[in-house]
Amino acid sequence: MSEDKNHLLVDEQPDLVSTDIITELKSGIYNLFVALFNHQIALHGPEKALELSIHYLKNIIANFENALQQPDEEK
């Protein structure tokens, strides 16, 4: 068994690894967008897939922008 430990390809990592949650969330959002795009390619081809995926992101942005504007309208 001790010989196996000498031949590890990757150094063992401590159990507690600090991470940057914001970076992880941004990476996750990006990966979800890529997954959406890849799924749309199978259905619509690359150009239409990118158009549809960007349109979806624009809808999300518009919803948040509307939420920012609503408190101003209530005043």
PyMOL Python script that loads the backbone (N, CA, C, O; Angstrom):
from pymol import cmd

cmd.read_pdbstr("""\
ATOM      1  N   MET A   1       0.809  -1.206   0.000  1.00  0.00           N
ATOM      2  CA  MET A   1       0.000   0.000   0.000  1.00  0.00           C
ATOM      3  C   MET A   1       0.849   1.266   0.000  1.00  0.00           C
ATOM      4  O   MET A   1       0.496   2.227  -0.683  1.00  0.00           O
ATOM      5  N   SER A   2       1.935   1.300   0.728  1.00  0.00           N
ATOM      6  CA  SER A   2       2.751   2.511   0.793  1.00  0.00           C
ATOM      7  C   SER A   2       3.372   2.820  -0.561  1.00  0.00           C
ATOM      8  O   SER A   2       3.615   3.986  -0.874  1.00  0.00           O
ATOM      9  N   GLU A   3       3.634   1.793  -1.373  1.00  0.00           N
ATOM     10  CA  GLU A   3       4.168   2.018  -2.707  1.00  0.00           C
ATOM     11  C   GLU A   3       3.147   2.734  -3.598  1.00  0.00           C
ATOM     12  O   GLU A   3       3.531   3.557  -4.429  1.00  0.00           O
ATOM     13  N   ASP A   4       1.868   2.436  -3.439  1.00  0.00           N
ATOM     14  CA  ASP A   4       0.814   3.084  -4.226  1.00  0.00           C
ATOM     15  C   ASP A   4       0.786   4.581  -3.970  1.00  0.00           C
ATOM     16  O   ASP A   4       0.567   5.364  -4.894  1.00  0.00           O
ATOM     17  N   LYS A   5       1.002   4.983  -2.735  1.00  0.00           N
ATOM     18  CA  LYS A   5       0.976   6.398  -2.394  1.00  0.00           C
ATOM     19  C   LYS A   5       2.131   7.158  -3.040  1.00  0.00           C
ATOM     20  O   LYS A   5       2.013   8.353  -3.309  1.00  0.00           O
ATOM     21  N   ASN A   6       3.206   6.496  -3.280  1.00  0.00           N
ATOM     22  CA  ASN A   6       4.363   7.133  -3.915  1.00  0.00           C
ATOM     23  C   ASN A   6       4.131   7.372  -5.402  1.00  0.00           C
ATOM     24  O   ASN A   6       4.862   8.149  -6.016  1.00  0.00           O
ATOM     25  N   HIS A   7       3.153   6.736  -5.981  1.00  0.00           N
ATOM     26  CA  HIS A   7       2.917   6.819  -7.423  1.00  0.00           C
ATOM     27  C   HIS A   7       1.641   7.587  -7.777  1.00  0.00           C
ATOM     28  O   HIS A   7       1.047   7.350  -8.829  1.00  0.00           O
ATOM     29  N   LEU A   8       1.227   8.485  -6.924  1.00  0.00           N
ATOM     30  CA  LEU A   8       0.045   9.289  -7.211  1.00  0.00           C
ATOM     31  C   LEU A   8       0.340  10.268  -8.335  1.00  0.00           C
ATOM     32  O   LEU A   8       1.406  10.884  -8.360  1.00  0.00           O
ATOM     33  N   LEU A   9      -0.591  10.417  -9.262  1.00  0.00           N
ATOM     34  CA  LEU A   9      -0.426  11.367 -10.358  1.00  0.00           C
ATOM     35  C   LEU A   9      -0.746  12.794  -9.931  1.00  0.00           C
ATOM     36  O   LEU A   9      -0.215  13.751 -10.495  1.00  0.00           O
ATOM     37  N   VAL A  10      -1.616  12.935  -8.936  1.00  0.00           N
ATOM     38  CA  VAL A  10      -2.041  14.253  -8.462  1.00  0.00           C
ATOM     39  C   VAL A  10      -1.832  14.304  -6.957  1.00  0.00           C
ATOM     40  O   VAL A  10      -2.157  13.353  -6.246  1.00  0.00           O
ATOM     41  N   ASP A  11      -1.297  15.402  -6.480  1.00  0.00           N
ATOM     42  CA  ASP A  11      -1.112  15.569  -5.041  1.00  0.00           C
ATOM     43  C   ASP A  11      -2.465  15.579  -4.342  1.00  0.00           C
ATOM     44  O   ASP A  11      -3.448  16.107  -4.862  1.00  0.00           O
ATOM     45  N   GLU A  12      -2.495  14.990  -3.167  1.00  0.00           N
ATOM     46  CA  GLU A  12      -3.722  15.011  -2.377  1.00  0.00           C
ATOM     47  C   GLU A  12      -4.018  16.439  -1.949  1.00  0.00           C
ATOM     48  O   GLU A  12      -3.108  17.208  -1.636  1.00  0.00           O
ATOM     49  N   GLN A  13      -5.298  16.787  -1.938  1.00  0.00           N
ATOM     50  CA  GLN A  13      -5.744  18.119  -1.565  1.00  0.00           C
ATOM     51  C   GLN A  13      -6.390  18.064  -0.186  1.00  0.00           C
ATOM     52  O   GLN A  13      -7.008  17.060   0.171  1.00  0.00           O
ATOM     53  N   PRO A  14      -6.253  19.128   0.583  1.00  0.00           N
ATOM     54  CA  PRO A  14      -6.936  19.149   1.883  1.00  0.00           C
ATOM     55  C   PRO A  14      -8.451  19.132   1.677  1.00  0.00           C
ATOM     56  O   PRO A  14      -8.952  19.528   0.625  1.00  0.00           O
ATOM     57  N   ASP A  15      -9.160  18.674   2.685  1.00  0.00           N
ATOM     58  CA  ASP A  15     -10.619  18.589   2.586  1.00  0.00           C
ATOM     59  C   ASP A  15     -11.258  19.952   2.406  1.00  0.00           C
ATOM     60  O   ASP A  15     -12.244  20.084   1.681  1.00  0.00           O
ATOM     61  N   LEU A  16     -10.707  20.967   3.057  1.00  0.00           N
ATOM     62  CA  LEU A  16     -11.285  22.304   2.978  1.00  0.00           C
ATOM     63  C   LEU A  16     -10.539  23.120   1.931  1.00  0.00           C
ATOM     64  O   LEU A  16      -9.366  23.451   2.106  1.00  0.00           O
ATOM     65  N   VAL A  17     -11.233  23.441   0.839  1.00  0.00           N
ATOM     66  CA  VAL A  17     -10.652  24.247  -0.221  1.00  0.00           C
ATOM     67  C   VAL A  17     -11.500  25.501  -0.347  1.00  0.00           C
ATOM     68  O   VAL A  17     -12.705  25.422  -0.590  1.00  0.00           O
ATOM     69  N   SER A  18     -10.870  26.662  -0.182  1.00  0.00           N
ATOM     70  CA  SER A  18     -11.635  27.901  -0.279  1.00  0.00           C
ATOM     71  C   SER A  18     -11.950  28.197  -1.740  1.00  0.00           C
ATOM     72  O   SER A  18     -11.131  27.961  -2.628  1.00  0.00           O
ATOM     73  N   THR A  19     -13.154  28.719  -1.971  1.00  0.00           N
ATOM     74  CA  THR A  19     -13.576  29.028  -3.326  1.00  0.00           C
ATOM     75  C   THR A  19     -14.188  30.424  -3.356  1.00  0.00           C
ATOM     76  O   THR A  19     -14.583  30.967  -2.324  1.00  0.00           O
ATOM     77  N   ASP A  20     -14.255  30.973  -4.510  1.00  0.00           N
ATOM     78  CA  ASP A  20     -14.889  32.267  -4.719  1.00  0.00           C
ATOM     79  C   ASP A  20     -16.286  32.002  -5.266  1.00  0.00           C
ATOM     80  O   ASP A  20     -16.434  31.618  -6.427  1.00  0.00           O
ATOM     81  N   ILE A  21     -17.303  32.201  -4.450  1.00  0.00           N
ATOM     82  CA  ILE A  21     -18.671  31.848  -4.827  1.00  0.00           C
ATOM     83  C   ILE A  21     -19.153  32.643  -6.027  1.00  0.00           C
ATOM     84  O   ILE A  21     -19.885  32.108  -6.860  1.00  0.00           O
ATOM     85  N   ILE A  22     -18.763  33.909  -6.139  1.00  0.00           N
ATOM     86  CA  ILE A  22     -19.192  34.720  -7.275  1.00  0.00           C
ATOM     87  C   ILE A  22     -18.635  34.158  -8.573  1.00  0.00           C
ATOM     88  O   ILE A  22     -19.355  34.048  -9.566  1.00  0.00           O
ATOM     89  N   THR A  23     -17.361  33.805  -8.568  1.00  0.00           N
ATOM     90  CA  THR A  23     -16.739  33.217  -9.763  1.00  0.00           C
ATOM     91  C   THR A  23     -17.411  31.907 -10.129  1.00  0.00           C
ATOM     92  O   THR A  23     -17.644  31.631 -11.305  1.00  0.00           O
ATOM     93  N   GLU A  24     -17.723  31.099  -9.125  1.00  0.00           N
ATOM     94  CA  GLU A  24     -18.397  29.827  -9.381  1.00  0.00           C
ATOM     95  C   GLU A  24     -19.785  30.047  -9.974  1.00  0.00           C
ATOM     96  O   GLU A  24     -20.186  29.338 -10.897  1.00  0.00           O
ATOM     97  N   LEU A  25     -20.520  31.026  -9.446  1.00  0.00           N
ATOM     98  CA  LEU A  25     -21.854  31.309  -9.976  1.00  0.00           C
ATOM     99  C   LEU A  25     -21.779  31.806 -11.415  1.00  0.00           C
ATOM    100  O   LEU A  25     -22.559  31.376 -12.265  1.00  0.00           O
ATOM    101  N   LYS A  26     -20.848  32.702 -11.688  1.00  0.00           N
ATOM    102  CA  LYS A  26     -20.688  33.197 -13.056  1.00  0.00           C
ATOM    103  C   LYS A  26     -20.319  32.063 -14.005  1.00  0.00           C
ATOM    104  O   LYS A  26     -20.830  31.989 -15.123  1.00  0.00           O
ATOM    105  N   SER A  27     -19.443  31.195 -13.561  1.00  0.00           N
ATOM    106  CA  SER A  27     -19.047  30.051 -14.377  1.00  0.00           C
ATOM    107  C   SER A  27     -20.237  29.132 -14.619  1.00  0.00           C
ATOM    108  O   SER A  27     -20.414  28.610 -15.720  1.00  0.00           O
ATOM    109  N   GLY A  28     -21.050  28.938 -13.586  1.00  0.00           N
ATOM    110  CA  GLY A  28     -22.244  28.101 -13.729  1.00  0.00           C
ATOM    111  C   GLY A  28     -23.237  28.684 -14.705  1.00  0.00           C
ATOM    112  O   GLY A  28     -23.811  27.959 -15.518  1.00  0.00           O
ATOM    113  N   ILE A  29     -23.448  29.993 -14.635  1.00  0.00           N
ATOM    114  CA  ILE A  29     -24.365  30.656 -15.564  1.00  0.00           C
ATOM    115  C   ILE A  29     -23.848  30.513 -16.993  1.00  0.00           C
ATOM    116  O   ILE A  29     -24.612  30.213 -17.910  1.00  0.00           O
ATOM    117  N   TYR A  30     -22.545  30.731 -17.174  1.00  0.00           N
ATOM    118  CA  TYR A  30     -21.947  30.582 -18.498  1.00  0.00           C
ATOM    119  C   TYR A  30     -22.148  29.157 -19.018  1.00  0.00           C
ATOM    120  O   TYR A  30     -22.527  28.960 -20.173  1.00  0.00           O
ATOM    121  N   ASN A  31     -21.892  28.170 -18.162  1.00  0.00           N
ATOM    122  CA  ASN A  31     -22.041  26.769 -18.575  1.00  0.00           C
ATOM    123  C   ASN A  31     -23.481  26.436 -18.922  1.00  0.00           C
ATOM    124  O   ASN A  31     -23.731  25.658 -19.844  1.00  0.00           O
ATOM    125  N   LEU A  32     -24.438  27.016 -18.194  1.00  0.00           N
ATOM    126  CA  LEU A  32     -25.841  26.804 -18.526  1.00  0.00           C
ATOM    127  C   LEU A  32     -26.182  27.412 -19.881  1.00  0.00           C
ATOM    128  O   LEU A  32     -26.928  26.822 -20.662  1.00  0.00           O
ATOM    129  N   PHE A  33     -25.628  28.607 -20.161  1.00  0.00           N
ATOM    130  CA  PHE A  33     -25.856  29.236 -21.457  1.00  0.00           C
ATOM    131  C   PHE A  33     -25.297  28.358 -22.579  1.00  0.00           C
ATOM    132  O   PHE A  33     -25.952  28.165 -23.604  1.00  0.00           O
ATOM    133  N   VAL A  34     -24.102  27.834 -22.387  1.00  0.00           N
ATOM    134  CA  VAL A  34     -23.488  26.964 -23.392  1.00  0.00           C
ATOM    135  C   VAL A  34     -24.327  25.703 -23.591  1.00  0.00           C
ATOM    136  O   VAL A  34     -24.489  25.238 -24.719  1.00  0.00           O
ATOM    137  N   ALA A  35     -24.855  25.154 -22.513  1.00  0.00           N
ATOM    138  CA  ALA A  35     -25.711  23.968 -22.623  1.00  0.00           C
ATOM    139  C   ALA A  35     -26.990  24.293 -23.393  1.00  0.00           C
ATOM    140  O   ALA A  35     -27.428  23.504 -24.229  1.00  0.00           O
ATOM    141  N   LEU A  36     -27.589  25.452 -23.114  1.00  0.00           N
ATOM    142  CA  LEU A  36     -28.777  25.877 -23.855  1.00  0.00           C
ATOM    143  C   LEU A  36     -28.445  26.028 -25.332  1.00  0.00           C
ATOM    144  O   LEU A  36     -29.178  25.544 -26.194  1.00  0.00           O
ATOM    145  N   PHE A  37     -27.336  26.700 -25.619  1.00  0.00           N
ATOM    146  CA  PHE A  37     -26.902  26.905 -26.994  1.00  0.00           C
ATOM    147  C   PHE A  37     -26.687  25.565 -27.701  1.00  0.00           C
ATOM    148  O   PHE A  37     -27.151  25.371 -28.825  1.00  0.00           O
ATOM    149  N   ASN A  38     -25.986  24.650 -27.043  1.00  0.00           N
ATOM    150  CA  ASN A  38     -25.733  23.333 -27.652  1.00  0.00           C
ATOM    151  C   ASN A  38     -27.024  22.585 -27.922  1.00  0.00           C
ATOM    152  O   ASN A  38     -27.153  21.925 -28.953  1.00  0.00           O
ATOM    153  N   HIS A  39     -27.971  22.677 -27.019  1.00  0.00           N
ATOM    154  CA  HIS A  39     -29.264  22.017 -27.228  1.00  0.00           C
ATOM    155  C   HIS A  39     -30.008  22.645 -28.408  1.00  0.00           C
ATOM    156  O   HIS A  39     -30.615  21.941 -29.214  1.00  0.00           O
ATOM    157  N   GLN A  40     -29.955  23.962 -28.498  1.00  0.00           N
ATOM    158  CA  GLN A  40     -30.635  24.662 -29.592  1.00  0.00           C
ATOM    159  C   GLN A  40     -29.987  24.353 -30.947  1.00  0.00           C
ATOM    160  O   GLN A  40     -30.677  24.321 -31.967  1.00  0.00           O
ATOM    161  N   ILE A  41     -28.678  24.128 -30.965  1.00  0.00           N
ATOM    162  CA  ILE A  41     -28.000  23.783 -32.224  1.00  0.00           C
ATOM    163  C   ILE A  41     -28.614  22.539 -32.843  1.00  0.00           C
ATOM    164  O   ILE A  41     -28.847  22.486 -34.050  1.00  0.00           O
ATOM    165  N   ALA A  42     -28.875  21.538 -32.011  1.00  0.00           N
ATOM    166  CA  ALA A  42     -29.446  20.286 -32.517  1.00  0.00           C
ATOM    167  C   ALA A  42     -30.818  20.512 -33.144  1.00  0.00           C
ATOM    168  O   ALA A  42     -31.210  19.807 -34.074  1.00  0.00           O
ATOM    169  N   LEU A  43     -31.540  21.496 -32.630  1.00  0.00           N
ATOM    170  CA  LEU A  43     -32.890  21.748 -33.136  1.00  0.00           C
ATOM    171  C   LEU A  43     -32.937  22.747 -34.290  1.00  0.00           C
ATOM    172  O   LEU A  43     -33.757  22.608 -35.198  1.00  0.00           O
ATOM    173  N   HIS A  44     -32.049  23.771 -34.260  1.00  0.00           N
ATOM    174  CA  HIS A  44     -32.199  24.894 -35.179  1.00  0.00           C
ATOM    175  C   HIS A  44     -30.954  25.251 -35.983  1.00  0.00           C
ATOM    176  O   HIS A  44     -31.036  26.114 -36.857  1.00  0.00           O
ATOM    177  N   GLY A  45     -29.815  24.632 -35.730  1.00  0.00           N
ATOM    178  CA  GLY A  45     -28.573  25.015 -36.386  1.00  0.00           C
ATOM    179  C   GLY A  45     -27.869  26.103 -35.590  1.00  0.00           C
ATOM    180  O   GLY A  45     -28.481  26.732 -34.727  1.00  0.00           O
ATOM    181  N   PRO A  46     -26.578  26.333 -35.872  1.00  0.00           N
ATOM    182  CA  PRO A  46     -25.773  27.216 -35.024  1.00  0.00           C
ATOM    183  C   PRO A  46     -26.203  28.682 -35.017  1.00  0.00           C
ATOM    184  O   PRO A  46     -26.232  29.296 -33.950  1.00  0.00           O
ATOM    185  N   GLU A  47     -26.531  29.254 -36.153  1.00  0.00           N
ATOM    186  CA  GLU A  47     -26.873  30.685 -36.183  1.00  0.00           C
ATOM    187  C   GLU A  47     -28.183  30.965 -35.453  1.00  0.00           C
ATOM    188  O   GLU A  47     -28.255  31.884 -34.637  1.00  0.00           O
ATOM    189  N   LYS A  48     -29.206  30.187 -35.740  1.00  0.00           N
ATOM    190  CA  LYS A  48     -30.497  30.380 -35.074  1.00  0.00           C
ATOM    191  C   LYS A  48     -30.382  30.041 -33.591  1.00  0.00           C
ATOM    192  O   LYS A  48     -31.025  30.677 -32.756  1.00  0.00           O
ATOM    193  N   ALA A  49     -29.563  29.040 -33.260  1.00  0.00           N
ATOM    194  CA  ALA A  49     -29.361  28.656 -31.866  1.00  0.00           C
ATOM    195  C   ALA A  49     -28.755  29.809 -31.074  1.00  0.00           C
ATOM    196  O   ALA A  49     -29.182  30.085 -29.953  1.00  0.00           O
ATOM    197  N   LEU A  50     -27.779  30.472 -31.641  1.00  0.00           N
ATOM    198  CA  LEU A  50     -27.163  31.611 -30.948  1.00  0.00           C
ATOM    199  C   LEU A  50     -28.158  32.753 -30.808  1.00  0.00           C
ATOM    200  O   LEU A  50     -28.228  33.398 -29.762  1.00  0.00           O
ATOM    201  N   GLU A  51     -28.923  33.000 -31.860  1.00  0.00           N
ATOM    202  CA  GLU A  51     -29.941  34.058 -31.814  1.00  0.00           C
ATOM    203  C   GLU A  51     -30.968  33.780 -30.714  1.00  0.00           C
ATOM    204  O   GLU A  51     -31.299  34.675 -29.936  1.00  0.00           O
ATOM    205  N   LEU A  52     -31.467  32.558 -30.647  1.00  0.00           N
ATOM    206  CA  LEU A  52     -32.466  32.198 -29.639  1.00  0.00           C
ATOM    207  C   LEU A  52     -31.888  32.265 -28.224  1.00  0.00           C
ATOM    208  O   LEU A  52     -32.554  32.725 -27.296  1.00  0.00           O
ATOM    209  N   SER A  53     -30.660  31.809 -28.069  1.00  0.00           N
ATOM    210  CA  SER A  53     -30.025  31.813 -26.750  1.00  0.00           C
ATOM    211  C   SER A  53     -29.775  33.239 -26.267  1.00  0.00           C
ATOM    212  O   SER A  53     -29.998  33.544 -25.096  1.00  0.00           O
ATOM    213  N   ILE A  54     -29.320  34.104 -27.151  1.00  0.00           N
ATOM    214  CA  ILE A  54     -29.101  35.507 -26.784  1.00  0.00           C
ATOM    215  C   ILE A  54     -30.431  36.179 -26.470  1.00  0.00           C
ATOM    216  O   ILE A  54     -30.521  36.972 -25.533  1.00  0.00           O
ATOM    217  N   HIS A  55     -31.452  35.870 -27.239  1.00  0.00           N
ATOM    218  CA  HIS A  55     -32.781  36.438 -26.985  1.00  0.00           C
ATOM    219  C   HIS A  55     -33.262  36.059 -25.586  1.00  0.00           C
ATOM    220  O   HIS A  55     -33.857  36.880 -24.888  1.00  0.00           O
ATOM    221  N   TYR A  56     -33.007  34.824 -25.179  1.00  0.00           N
ATOM    222  CA  TYR A  56     -33.390  34.381 -23.840  1.00  0.00           C
ATOM    223  C   TYR A  56     -32.668  35.192 -22.770  1.00  0.00           C
ATOM    224  O   TYR A  56     -33.282  35.610 -21.788  1.00  0.00           O
ATOM    225  N   LEU A  57     -31.352  35.418 -22.957  1.00  0.00           N
ATOM    226  CA  LEU A  57     -30.603  36.235 -21.996  1.00  0.00           C
ATOM    227  C   LEU A  57     -31.135  37.665 -21.951  1.00  0.00           C
ATOM    228  O   LEU A  57     -31.229  38.263 -20.879  1.00  0.00           O
ATOM    229  N   LYS A  58     -31.479  38.209 -23.109  1.00  0.00           N
ATOM    230  CA  LYS A  58     -32.030  39.570 -23.154  1.00  0.00           C
ATOM    231  C   LYS A  58     -33.353  39.657 -22.400  1.00  0.00           C
ATOM    232  O   LYS A  58     -33.630  40.671 -21.760  1.00  0.00           O
ATOM    233  N   ASN A  59     -34.172  38.613 -22.468  1.00  0.00           N
ATOM    234  CA  ASN A  59     -35.426  38.591 -21.711  1.00  0.00           C
ATOM    235  C   ASN A  59     -35.161  38.599 -20.208  1.00  0.00           C
ATOM    236  O   ASN A  59     -35.852  39.288 -19.457  1.00  0.00           O
ATOM    237  N   ILE A  60     -34.167  37.840 -19.773  1.00  0.00           N
ATOM    238  CA  ILE A  60     -33.809  37.825 -18.357  1.00  0.00           C
ATOM    239  C   ILE A  60     -33.358  39.218 -17.927  1.00  0.00           C
ATOM    240  O   ILE A  60     -33.793  39.721 -16.890  1.00  0.00           O
ATOM    241  N   ILE A  61     -32.489  39.840 -18.719  1.00  0.00           N
ATOM    242  CA  ILE A  61     -31.997  41.184 -18.411  1.00  0.00           C
ATOM    243  C   ILE A  61     -33.149  42.174 -18.352  1.00  0.00           C
ATOM    244  O   ILE A  61     -33.209  42.999 -17.440  1.00  0.00           O
ATOM    245  N   ALA A  62     -34.067  42.105 -19.313  1.00  0.00           N
ATOM    246  CA  ALA A  62     -35.205  43.019 -19.347  1.00  0.00           C
ATOM    247  C   ALA A  62     -36.064  42.872 -18.089  1.00  0.00           C
ATOM    248  O   ALA A  62     -36.551  43.868 -17.554  1.00  0.00           O
ATOM    249  N   ASN A  63     -36.251  41.653 -17.620  1.00  0.00           N
ATOM    250  CA  ASN A  63     -37.044  41.441 -16.403  1.00  0.00           C
ATOM    251  C   ASN A  63     -36.397  42.114 -15.194  1.00  0.00           C
ATOM    252  O   ASN A  63     -37.094  42.715 -14.376  1.00  0.00           O
ATOM    253  N   PHE A  64     -35.088  42.020 -15.077  1.00  0.00           N
ATOM    254  CA  PHE A  64     -34.403  42.665 -13.955  1.00  0.00           C
ATOM    255  C   PHE A  64     -34.405  44.181 -14.104  1.00  0.00           C
ATOM    256  O   PHE A  64     -34.548  44.902 -13.117  1.00  0.00           O
ATOM    257  N   GLU A  65     -34.249  44.664 -15.328  1.00  0.00           N
ATOM    258  CA  GLU A  65     -34.298  46.112 -15.547  1.00  0.00           C
ATOM    259  C   GLU A  65     -35.687  46.655 -15.210  1.00  0.00           C
ATOM    260  O   GLU A  65     -35.801  47.734 -14.628  1.00  0.00           O
ATOM    261  N   ASN A  66     -36.734  45.928 -15.565  1.00  0.00           N
ATOM    262  CA  ASN A  66     -38.098  46.336 -15.216  1.00  0.00           C
ATOM    263  C   ASN A  66     -38.295  46.357 -13.709  1.00  0.00           C
ATOM    264  O   ASN A  66     -38.969  47.239 -13.177  1.00  0.00           O
ATOM    265  N   ALA A  67     -37.711  45.393 -13.027  1.00  0.00           N
ATOM    266  CA  ALA A  67     -37.832  45.361 -11.565  1.00  0.00           C
ATOM    267  C   ALA A  67     -37.159  46.584 -10.941  1.00  0.00           C
ATOM    268  O   ALA A  67     -37.630  47.107  -9.932  1.00  0.00           O
ATOM    269  N   LEU A  68     -36.064  47.036 -11.541  1.00  0.00           N
ATOM    270  CA  LEU A  68     -35.396  48.242 -11.032  1.00  0.00           C
ATOM    271  C   LEU A  68     -36.231  49.491 -11.267  1.00  0.00           C
ATOM    272  O   LEU A  68     -36.204  50.412 -10.450  1.00  0.00           O
ATOM    273  N   GLN A  69     -36.960  49.539 -12.353  1.00  0.00           N
ATOM    274  CA  GLN A  69     -37.735  50.719 -12.712  1.00  0.00           C
ATOM    275  C   GLN A  69     -39.046  50.812 -11.949  1.00  0.00           C
ATOM    276  O   GLN A  69     -39.546  51.920 -11.753  1.00  0.00           O
ATOM    277  N   GLN A  70     -39.614  49.725 -11.519  1.00  0.00           N
ATOM    278  CA  GLN A  70     -40.918  49.722 -10.870  1.00  0.00           C
ATOM    279  C   GLN A  70     -40.965  50.553  -9.593  1.00  0.00           C
ATOM    280  O   GLN A  70     -41.940  51.283  -9.411  1.00  0.00           O
ATOM    281  N   PRO A  71     -39.987  50.495  -8.701  1.00  0.00           N
ATOM    282  CA  PRO A  71     -40.077  51.349  -7.500  1.00  0.00           C
ATOM    283  C   PRO A  71     -40.105  52.846  -7.844  1.00  0.00           C
ATOM    284  O   PRO A  71     -40.755  53.612  -7.133  1.00  0.00           O
ATOM    285  N   ASP A  72     -39.428  53.285  -8.902  1.00  0.00           N
ATOM    286  CA  ASP A  72     -39.441  54.675  -9.298  1.00  0.00           C
ATOM    287  C   ASP A  72     -40.835  55.095  -9.764  1.00  0.00           C
ATOM    288  O   ASP A  72     -41.251  56.227  -9.514  1.00  0.00           O
ATOM    289  N   GLU A  73     -41.547  54.220 -10.424  1.00  0.00           N
ATOM    290  CA  GLU A  73     -42.877  54.532 -10.940  1.00  0.00           C
ATOM    291  C   GLU A  73     -43.899  54.654  -9.818  1.00  0.00           C
ATOM    292  O   GLU A  73     -44.888  55.372  -9.961  1.00  0.00           O
ATOM    293  N   GLU A  74     -43.674  53.960  -8.701  1.00  0.00           N
ATOM    294  CA  GLU A  74     -44.628  53.980  -7.598  1.00  0.00           C
ATOM    295  C   GLU A  74     -44.554  55.279  -6.804  1.00  0.00           C
ATOM    296  O   GLU A  74     -45.501  55.596  -6.084  1.00  0.00           O
ATOM    297  N   LYS A  75     -43.471  56.041  -6.904  1.00  0.00           N
ATOM    298  CA  LYS A  75     -43.277  57.265  -6.134  1.00  0.00           C
ATOM    299  C   LYS A  75     -44.164  58.376  -6.595  1.00  0.00           C
ATOM    300  O   LYS A  75     -44.116  59.475  -6.041  1.00  0.00           O
TER     301      LYS A  75
END
""", "prot")
cmd.dss("prot")
cmd.show_as("cartoon", "prot")
cmd.util.cbc("prot")
cmd.orient("prot")
